[in-house]
Amino acid sequence: MKIQQAIDNKIKPRGALGLLEDLAYQICEVQDTLTPVLADPTIVVFAADHGVAAEGVSAYPAAVTPAMVSACLGSGAGISVFCRQNGITLKVVDSGVAWPGAVPPGLISKSAGPGTANCFVSDAMSASQLDFCFDSGHEVVSEEVPQTCTVIGFGEVGIGNTSSAALLTSVLAEIPLEDCVGAGTGLNAEGIAHKAAVLTQARSRHSVVDDPRDALRYFGGFEIAQMAAAMLAAFDRNLLLLVDGYVATAAFLAAWRINPAIRRNAVFCHRSAERGHQRALEILKARPILDLGMRLGEGTGAAVAFPIVVSAVAFMNKMASFDEAGVPTGAPEAA
């Protein structure tokens, strides 16, 4: 199958569509076809609370997590708006939210508990909780994502989860922790310094972490562990994976360390304003589609980038070749 030849034969100078050409090549390669299809696009948002939030590492209290999950189930959250705009099915998973009252209807229930333990003083989760997260992450893909789906996006909600992402990114991408700690939901300089001190202490509890599953157990959120497992399950189905921002990329790092072949199917949708995300993208040799200064999470970057992925497939399937259009060949390469 001559993917590059088919792309180069479209009526344009070679390389003139930039990243769209790279996306088209990747999707054709994943689907093993010159006529790729983006069917039943789905974004799954995993939500959970983090015990480390008790250390004041976020600008918002933990009570915001259940409120945001409820908003995602409605029509007003950012991810709800963008999924509706772009014809994407949205699924929301309760991976471990500390609900103050009744759980709202519409959630996919896969709770490993009311939030993780505080990784500042103990491991974030037990071995059995991690096993549950991996089993339930696989179940979400097998039970909730239709067999006709060819493209799946991943997002998250959880106060404190950029702390977990910073620790995981540092360990899994072998990056200094100080390069991974950022403002999260909006910390000022003093708050970032406090967050860095807390995470440094959490990291010091485990001098060597070689196994990605151990990294998730020590520092991960329930939603991050389930997302990593879901990514691996989606890869097993050969789906195109739309990876959102910092936290989703931390989950992807764990999945990638478990099975490096998953990189082939991953599209990185945007560059987060979190500085650790840029370093992680460099390690993964990833060129994100968007760079809009976004740091909301929820899978919003994946939803906003999706129309560009659609455009990559559209030009591959609909744009004429030089022969079809009767256009002379030999045009110069794009500048």
VOPAGU-2260 file (C-alpha; in pm, 1 decimal, decimal comma):
REM VOPAGU-2260
SITE   aa  ch    i         X         Y         Z
SITE  MET   A    0       0,0       0,0       0,0
SITE  LYS   A    1     156,1     326,9    -115,4
SITE  ILE   A    2      18,1     580,4     130,8
SITE  GLN   A    3     275,1     851,8      71,2
SITE  GLN   A    4     240,1     818,4    -304,2
SITE  ALA   A    5    -137,1     861,3    -277,7
SITE  ILE   A    6     -92,8    1172,3     -61,3
SITE  ASP   A    7     170,3    1321,3    -291,2
SITE  ASN   A    8     -52,3    1262,6    -596,1
SITE  LYS   A    9    -328,9    1487,1    -462,7
SITE  ILE   A   10    -361,5    1815,7    -653,3
SITE  LYS   A   11    -126,3    2020,9    -436,4
SITE  PRO   A   12     245,0    2070,8    -395,8
SITE  ARG   A   13     404,1    1800,0    -182,2
SITE  GLY   A   14     372,5    1884,9     184,7
SITE  ALA   A   15     138,9    2177,3     118,6
SITE  LEU   A   16    -117,9    2054,4     371,8
SITE  GLY   A   17     140,8    2024,9     646,5
SITE  LEU   A   18      28,2    1834,6     954,6
SITE  LEU   A   19    -289,8    1723,8     776,0
SITE  GLU   A   20     -73,6    1507,1     553,0
SITE  ASP   A   21      99,4    1351,3     852,8
SITE  LEU   A   22    -238,1    1279,2    1013,4
SITE  ALA   A   23    -374,9    1126,8     693,6
SITE  TYR   A   24     -68,7     903,8     660,7
SITE  GLN   A   25     -98,7     789,5    1022,9
SITE  ILE   A   26    -469,7     712,5    1000,6
SITE  CYS   A   27    -427,4     523,6     671,6
SITE  GLU   A   28    -145,2     323,0     825,5
SITE  VAL   A   29    -345,5     241,4    1139,5
SITE  GLN   A   30    -650,2     133,4     938,1
SITE  ASP   A   31    -442,9     -29,1     660,9
SITE  THR   A   32    -637,0     147,4     388,6
SITE  LEU   A   33    -617,6     440,0     148,8
SITE  THR   A   34    -981,1     527,6     228,0
SITE  PRO   A   35    -988,9     578,0     607,7
SITE  VAL   A   36   -1310,3     614,1     806,2
SITE  LEU   A   37   -1384,6     799,6    1129,2
SITE  ALA   A   38   -1695,2     618,1    1249,3
SITE  ASP   A   39   -1892,8     671,9    1570,1
SITE  PRO   A   40   -1638,1     907,4    1733,5
SITE  THR   A   41   -1649,2     872,5    2111,2
SITE  ILE   A   42   -1481,2    1057,6    2397,7
SITE  VAL   A   43   -1462,2     892,9    2738,6
SITE  VAL   A   44   -1408,2    1113,8    3042,3
SITE  PHE   A   45   -1278,8     940,6    3355,7
SITE  ALA   A   46   -1339,3    1116,2    3687,0
SITE  ALA   A   47   -1196,1    1065,3    4035,7
SITE  ASP   A   48   -1077,7    1245,2    4346,0
SITE  HIS   A   49    -722,0    1255,8    4478,8
SITE  GLY   A   50    -618,7    1232,9    4841,7
SITE  VAL   A   51    -323,5    1463,9    4781,4
SITE  ALA   A   52    -570,7    1749,3    4730,7
SITE  ALA   A   53    -581,6    1768,0    5111,0
SITE  GLU   A   54    -228,5    1914,8    5096,6
SITE  GLY   A   55    -348,9    2230,8    4923,4
SITE  VAL   A   56    -196,2    2151,7    4583,4
SITE  SER   A   57    -492,8    2291,1    4390,0
SITE  ALA   A   58    -653,3    2633,1    4365,5
SITE  TYR   A   59    -991,7    2462,0    4408,4
SITE  PRO   A   60   -1126,3    2234,4    4681,7
SITE  ALA   A   61   -1197,3    1866,1    4624,5
SITE  ALA   A   62   -1571,0    1939,3    4631,5
SITE  VAL   A   63   -1536,9    2078,8    4280,2
SITE  THR   A   64   -1482,0    1730,3    4132,7
SITE  PRO   A   65   -1838,3    1599,8    4181,2
SITE  ALA   A   66   -1979,7    1934,4    4070,5
SITE  MET   A   67   -1779,8    1923,3    3746,7
SITE  VAL   A   68   -1875,2    1561,8    3681,8
SITE  SER   A   69   -2240,1    1658,1    3715,3
SITE  ALA   A   70   -2182,0    1942,5    3469,8
SITE  CYS   A   71   -2024,5    1701,8    3219,5
SITE  LEU   A   72   -2338,1    1488,2    3238,4
SITE  GLY   A   73   -2543,0    1792,3    3144,9
SITE  SER   A   74   -2516,4    2032,1    2853,4
SITE  GLY   A   75   -2308,9    2315,5    2996,9
SITE  ALA   A   76   -1957,9    2179,5    3056,7
SITE  GLY   A   77   -1690,0    2256,8    2800,5
SITE  ILE   A   78   -1660,8    1896,3    2688,5
SITE  SER   A   79   -2038,9    1867,7    2656,8
SITE  VAL   A   80   -2049,8    2174,6    2432,9
SITE  PHE   A   81   -1765,1    2066,4    2206,6
SITE  CYS   A   82   -1883,7    1706,4    2173,0
SITE  ARG   A   83   -2229,1    1825,2    2075,6
SITE  GLN   A   84   -2079,3    2074,4    1829,0
SITE  ASN   A   85   -1870,7    1806,7    1656,4
SITE  GLY   A   86   -2103,3    1506,1    1665,6
SITE  ILE   A   87   -1901,3    1312,7    1923,2
SITE  THR   A   88   -2063,2    1072,1    2168,3
SITE  LEU   A   89   -1963,0    1154,6    2527,0
SITE  LYS   A   90   -1929,6     891,8    2799,1
SITE  VAL   A   91   -1852,4     985,7    3161,8
SITE  VAL   A   92   -1703,9     728,2    3399,6
SITE  ASP   A   93   -1705,6     747,3    3778,7
SITE  SER   A   94   -1361,6     602,4    3848,6
SITE  GLY   A   95   -1361,9     709,4    4212,2
SITE  VAL   A   96   -1539,7    1034,3    4296,8
SITE  ALA   A   97   -1608,1    1125,0    4660,1
SITE  TRP   A   98   -1977,4    1202,9    4626,3
SITE  PRO   A   99   -2125,4    1411,9    4910,0
SITE  GLY   A  100   -2471,3    1272,4    4839,1
SITE  ALA   A  101   -2656,2    1074,3    4576,5
SITE  VAL   A  102   -2469,3     982,1    4260,3
SITE  PRO   A  103   -2631,8    1149,8    3958,8
SITE  PRO   A  104   -2783,7     933,7    3685,7
SITE  GLY   A  105   -2606,8     883,8    3356,6
SITE  LEU   A  106   -2265,6     789,0    3493,6
SITE  ILE   A  107   -2082,1     472,3    3403,0
SITE  SER   A  108   -2007,3     329,4    3746,6
SITE  LYS   A  109   -1652,7     191,3    3780,4
SITE  SER   A  110   -1558,3     339,9    4116,7
SITE  ALA   A  111   -1248,3     206,7    4288,7
SITE  GLY   A  112   -1336,4     405,7    4601,2
SITE  PRO   A  113   -1410,6     764,9    4713,0
SITE  GLY   A  114   -1079,8     902,7    4589,3
SITE  THR   A  115    -726,5     774,3    4625,5
SITE  ALA   A  116    -520,1     782,2    4940,3
SITE  ASN   A  117    -289,9    1080,4    4990,8
SITE  CYS   A  118      34,0    1000,1    4803,9
SITE  PHE   A  119     213,3    1253,5    5025,5
SITE  VAL   A  120     197,5    1003,5    5311,4
SITE  SER   A  121     117,1     665,4    5151,3
SITE  ASP   A  122      71,4     488,8    4820,2
SITE  ALA   A  123    -218,7     634,2    4626,9
SITE  MET   A  124    -387,0     296,0    4587,7
SITE  SER   A  125    -351,1     -67,2    4680,6
SITE  ALA   A  126    -250,2    -342,7    4441,3
SITE  SER   A  127    -608,1    -470,9    4437,4
SITE  GLN   A  128    -742,2    -123,3    4355,0
SITE  LEU   A  129    -494,8     -95,4    4067,7
SITE  ASP   A  130    -606,3    -435,3    3937,9
SITE  PHE   A  131    -966,1    -317,2    3959,1
SITE  CYS   A  132    -878,3      -3,5    3763,1
SITE  PHE   A  133    -715,3    -205,1    3486,9
SITE  ASP   A  134   -1004,8    -448,7    3466,5
SITE  SER   A  135   -1265,4    -173,1    3468,1
SITE  GLY   A  136   -1074,6      38,9    3214,9
SITE  HIS   A  137   -1084,2    -253,1    2974,4
SITE  GLU   A  138   -1454,5    -304,0    3051,9
SITE  VAL   A  139   -1537,3      55,7    2962,9
SITE  VAL   A  140   -1400,2       4,6    2612,4
SITE  SER   A  141   -1558,6    -337,3    2562,4
SITE  GLU   A  142   -1896,9    -248,6    2714,7
SITE  GLU   A  143   -1950,6     118,9    2633,7
SITE  VAL   A  144   -1773,8     185,1    2302,8
SITE  PRO   A  145   -1964,0      47,8    2001,0
SITE  GLN   A  146   -1788,9    -205,0    1781,2
SITE  THR   A  147   -1844,4      29,0    1486,6
SITE  CYS   A  148   -1633,4     301,1    1651,3
SITE  THR   A  149   -1295,4     369,4    1487,4
SITE  VAL   A  150   -1180,5     674,0    1685,6
SITE  ILE   A  151   -1184,1     731,4    2060,6
SITE  GLY   A  152   -1075,6    1028,3    2271,4
SITE  PHE   A  153    -976,9    1038,4    2637,1
SITE  GLY   A  154   -1031,1    1304,8    2901,6
SITE  GLU   A  155   -1049,4    1341,3    3278,0
SITE  VAL   A  156   -1191,0    1535,1    3571,5
SITE  GLY   A  157   -1038,3    1537,4    3918,6
SITE  ILE   A  158    -912,5    1805,1    4156,4
SITE  GLY   A  159    -548,2    1727,4    4229,8
SITE  ASN   A  160    -486,4    1526,7    3915,5
SITE  THR   A  161    -217,2    1756,6    3774,1
SITE  SER   A  162     -16,3    1664,3    4085,9
SITE  SER   A  163     -55,5    1298,4    3997,3
SITE  ALA   A  164      28,4    1378,6    3633,6
SITE  ALA   A  165     345,1    1563,2    3737,1
SITE  LEU   A  166     468,9    1270,8    3945,4
SITE  LEU   A  167     385,4    1016,4    3677,0
SITE  THR   A  168     540,5    1224,4    3399,7
SITE  SER   A  169     858,3    1268,6    3600,1
SITE  VAL   A  170     886,7     895,1    3666,5
SITE  LEU   A  171     763,8     752,6    3335,4
SITE  ALA   A  172     935,0    1003,7    3105,6
SITE  GLU   A  173    1243,3    1031,2    3329,3
SITE  ILE   A  174    1212,8    1408,5    3358,0
SITE  PRO   A  175    1315,1    1611,3    3666,9
SITE  LEU   A  176    1010,2    1668,4    3886,3
SITE  GLU   A  177    1069,7    2043,6    3895,6
SITE  ASP   A  178    1010,8    2050,2    3518,9
SITE  CYS   A  179     673,5    1882,4    3561,9
SITE  VAL   A  180     503,5    2094,6    3828,3
SITE  GLY   A  181     278,9    2373,8    3704,9
SITE  ALA   A  182     -16,4    2592,7    3795,3
SITE  GLY   A  183    -282,3    2326,5    3748,3
SITE  THR   A  184    -619,8    2490,1    3798,4
SITE  GLY   A  185    -459,8    2830,3    3852,5
SITE  LEU   A  186    -206,2    2838,2    4137,1
SITE  ASN   A  187       6,4    3148,1    4183,6
SITE  ALA   A  188     385,0    3134,3    4225,3
SITE  GLU   A  189     357,7    3066,2    4597,0
SITE  GLY   A  190     106,8    2790,1    4537,4
SITE  ILE   A  191     325,7    2628,6    4271,9
SITE  ALA   A  192     622,0    2632,6    4512,7
SITE  HIS   A  193     409,7    2464,0    4780,7
SITE  LYS   A  194     284,6    2207,2    4530,6
SITE  ALA   A  195     642,2    2132,0    4425,2
SITE  ALA   A  196     747,4    2078,2    4787,6
SITE  VAL   A  197     456,7    1840,1    4851,0
SITE  LEU   A  198     526,9    1640,2    4535,9
SITE  THR   A  199     898,4    1625,1    4607,3
SITE  GLN   A  200     818,9    1466,4    4942,4
SITE  ALA   A  201     576,3    1222,9    4777,2
SITE  ARG   A  202     835,6    1128,7    4517,6
SITE  SER   A  203    1102,7    1072,1    4782,9
SITE  ARG   A  204     901,2     784,9    4929,2
SITE  HIS   A  205    1003,9     568,5    4630,4
SITE  SER   A  206    1364,1     615,9    4516,5
SITE  VAL   A  207    1337,3     372,0    4225,7
SITE  VAL   A  208    1023,2     308,7    4020,3
SITE  ASP   A  209    1087,8      84,2    3720,8
SITE  ASP   A  210     742,1     -63,4    3661,8
SITE  PRO   A  211     469,8     162,2    3512,0
SITE  ARG   A  212     206,3     -22,6    3711,8
SITE  ASP   A  213     397,6      58,6    4030,1
SITE  ALA   A  214     411,1     423,7    3923,7
SITE  LEU   A  215      32,9     425,7    3886,3
SITE  ARG   A  216     -11,7     255,3    4222,8
SITE  TYR   A  217     217,7     495,1    4405,2
SITE  PHE   A  218     111,6     822,3    4243,3
SITE  GLY   A  219    -178,9     771,1    4004,9
SITE  GLY   A  220    -538,7     863,6    4031,8
SITE  PHE   A  221    -805,7     602,8    3979,5
SITE  GLU   A  222    -911,3     789,9    3665,3
SITE  ILE   A  223    -554,9     792,2    3529,1
SITE  ALA   A  224    -508,0     420,0    3586,9
SITE  GLN   A  225    -842,7     339,4    3425,1
SITE  MET   A  226    -762,0     568,5    3133,5
SITE  ALA   A  227    -426,9     396,3    3076,2
SITE  ALA   A  228    -601,1      58,3    3074,3
SITE  ALA   A  229    -872,4     188,2    2841,1
SITE  MET   A  230    -608,3     318,6    2601,8
SITE  LEU   A  231    -446,6     -24,8    2591,0
SITE  ALA   A  232    -785,3    -187,8    2531,5
SITE  ALA   A  233    -865,8      59,8    2253,7
SITE  PHE   A  234    -528,6     -10,7    2094,9
SITE  ASP   A  235    -608,2    -382,8    2104,6
SITE  ARG   A  236    -914,4    -294,6    1892,7
SITE  ASN   A  237    -689,7     -87,0    1663,0
SITE  LEU   A  238    -882,5     233,2    1729,0
SITE  LEU   A  239    -734,8     574,3    1660,3
SITE  LEU   A  240    -657,5     729,6    2001,8
SITE  LEU   A  241    -715,1    1101,9    2057,9
SITE  VAL   A  242    -502,9    1197,3    2358,4
SITE  ASP   A  243    -604,6    1519,0    2534,9
SITE  GLY   A  244    -369,1    1724,7    2752,1
SITE  TYR   A  245    -132,9    1681,0    3046,0
SITE  VAL   A  246    -322,8    1429,4    3257,5
SITE  ALA   A  247    -431,9    1217,3    2960,3
SITE  THR   A  248     -73,3    1218,2    2833,3
SITE  ALA   A  249      46,9    1097,6    3174,8
SITE  ALA   A  250    -195,9     807,4    3141,0
SITE  PHE   A  251     -67,3     747,7    2789,6
SITE  LEU   A  252     291,8     739,7    2916,7
SITE  ALA   A  253     195,0     452,5    3146,7
SITE  ALA   A  254      21,9     269,1    2861,4
SITE  TRP   A  255     321,2     333,6    2634,7
SITE  ARG   A  256     564,5     197,8    2891,2
SITE  ILE   A  257     351,3    -116,5    2912,4
SITE  ASN   A  258     317,1    -152,2    2533,0
SITE  PRO   A  259     533,6      83,4    2322,7
SITE  ALA   A  260     347,3     -16,4    2004,8
SITE  ILE   A  261      51,9     196,2    2118,3
SITE  ARG   A  262     237,1     507,5    2000,9
SITE  ARG   A  263     143,7     419,6    1640,9
SITE  ASN   A  264    -226,7     480,9    1706,8
SITE  ALA   A  265    -196,9     796,7    1917,1
SITE  VAL   A  266    -286,4    1145,8    1798,9
SITE  PHE   A  267    -186,2    1414,9    2047,8
SITE  CYS   A  268    -452,6    1677,1    2023,7
SITE  HIS   A  269    -308,0    1984,2    2192,2
SITE  ARG   A  270     -15,4    2124,1    2385,4
SITE  SER   A  271    -125,7    2207,0    2738,6
SITE  ALA   A  272     -17,7    2523,7    2914,7
SITE  GLU   A  273     131,8    2292,0    3179,0
SITE  ARG   A  274     508,3    2295,7    3126,0
SITE  GLY   A  275     548,5    1925,9    3202,1
SITE  HIS   A  276     327,2    1844,7    2907,1
SITE  GLN   A  277     572,0    1995,0    2660,4
SITE  ARG   A  278     851,3    1778,7    2801,6
SITE  ALA   A  279     634,1    1466,5    2780,6
SITE  LEU   A  280     547,2    1541,6    2416,7
SITE  GLU   A  281     916,8    1574,9    2339,1
SITE  ILE   A  282     988,5    1233,7    2493,4
SITE  LEU   A  283     706,6    1082,8    2285,5
SITE  LYS   A  284     827,8    1263,9    1971,1
SITE  ALA   A  285     475,2    1396,4    1934,2
SITE  ARG   A  286     362,1    1700,2    1736,1
SITE  PRO   A  287      30,4    1814,9    1884,4
SITE  ILE   A  288    -243,2    1941,7    1654,9
SITE  LEU   A  289    -330,6    2253,8    1854,8
SITE  ASP   A  290    -145,2    2501,0    2074,5
SITE  LEU   A  291    -416,8    2725,7    2216,5
SITE  GLY   A  292    -298,4    2767,1    2575,3
SITE  MET   A  293    -572,3    2529,1    2694,1
SITE  ARG   A  294    -555,9    2360,3    3034,8
SITE  LEU   A  295    -917,3    2270,4    3112,7
SITE  GLY   A  296    -894,5    1894,2    3079,5
SITE  GLU   A  297   -1222,5    1701,9    3036,4
SITE  GLY   A  298   -1106,4    1589,3    2691,7
SITE  THR   A  299   -1178,8    1936,8    2553,7
SITE  GLY   A  300    -856,2    1946,5    2352,3
SITE  ALA   A  301    -949,1    1618,6    2183,8
SITE  ALA   A  302   -1298,5    1744,1    2100,7
SITE  VAL   A  303   -1172,3    2075,7    1961,4
SITE  ALA   A  304    -900,1    1905,1    1754,1
SITE  PHE   A  305   -1135,2    1641,9    1610,8
SITE  PRO   A  306   -1256,1    1853,0    1313,3
SITE  ILE   A  307    -894,2    1881,6    1199,4
SITE  VAL   A  308    -863,7    1502,9    1210,0
SITE  VAL   A  309   -1184,5    1491,4    1003,9
SITE  SER   A  310   -1024,6    1728,7     752,4
SITE  ALA   A  311    -722,6    1497,7     719,0
SITE  VAL   A  312    -949,7    1207,5     633,0
SITE  ALA   A  313   -1166,2    1423,0     404,3
SITE  PHE   A  314    -877,3    1534,5     186,6
SITE  MET   A  315    -750,4    1178,1     163,9
SITE  ASN   A  316   -1089,9    1047,4      52,6
SITE  LYS   A  317   -1225,0    1338,2    -153,4
SITE  MET   A  318    -937,9    1542,3    -295,6
SITE  ALA   A  319    -865,2    1465,6    -659,4
SITE  SER   A  320    -534,1    1332,4    -783,1
SITE  PHE   A  321    -337,4    1505,5   -1059,0
SITE  ASP   A  322    -455,8    1242,6   -1307,3
SITE  GLU   A  323    -821,4    1274,3   -1202,9
SITE  ALA   A  324    -813,3    1652,7   -1227,1
SITE  GLY   A  325    -608,9    1662,7   -1546,4
SITE  VAL   A  326    -350,9    1882,3   -1378,3
SITE  PRO   A  327       9,2    1855,2   -1505,9
SITE  THR   A  328     246,0    1696,9   -1256,4
SITE  GLY   A  329     589,0    1816,4   -1161,3
SITE  ALA   A  330     468,6    2098,4    -938,3
SITE  PRO   A  331     736,1    2218,1    -692,3
SITE  GLU   A  332     732,8    2112,9    -328,3
SITE  ALA   A  333     563,5    2350,2     -86,8
SITE  ALA   A  334     784,6    2615,6      65,1
